[in-house]
Amino acid sequence: MKKKNRQVIVENWGVQSYKHAWKKQEKILQSIIDVKKNNRNDRSNLETPNYLIFLEHKPVFTIGKSGNFNNLLVDDFELSKKKYRIS
């Protein structure tokens, strides 16, 4: 029976931009994928790390692939008053 990996790395990243936090998470995910690939190729049994990450970022408005900015219920003026920007 395979031993369960119950160790969790807890990190508090504080306040960050959404884009920066996303890139950091992608980097961590890729490192986990690399360990799993190496385990498969080398028939190793290295444990993959488990993460619990706390962070905060400004609100993000998601419109999806088939949406457009006309779907937002607020206009550019309202967004700029709250210091949000569309990108």
Buried (B, 14 or more C-beta within 10 A) or exposed (E): EEEEEEEEEEEEBEEBEEEEBEEBBEEBEEEEEEBEEEBEEEEEEEEEEEEEEEBEBEEEEEEEEEEEEEEBEEEEEEBEEEEBEEE
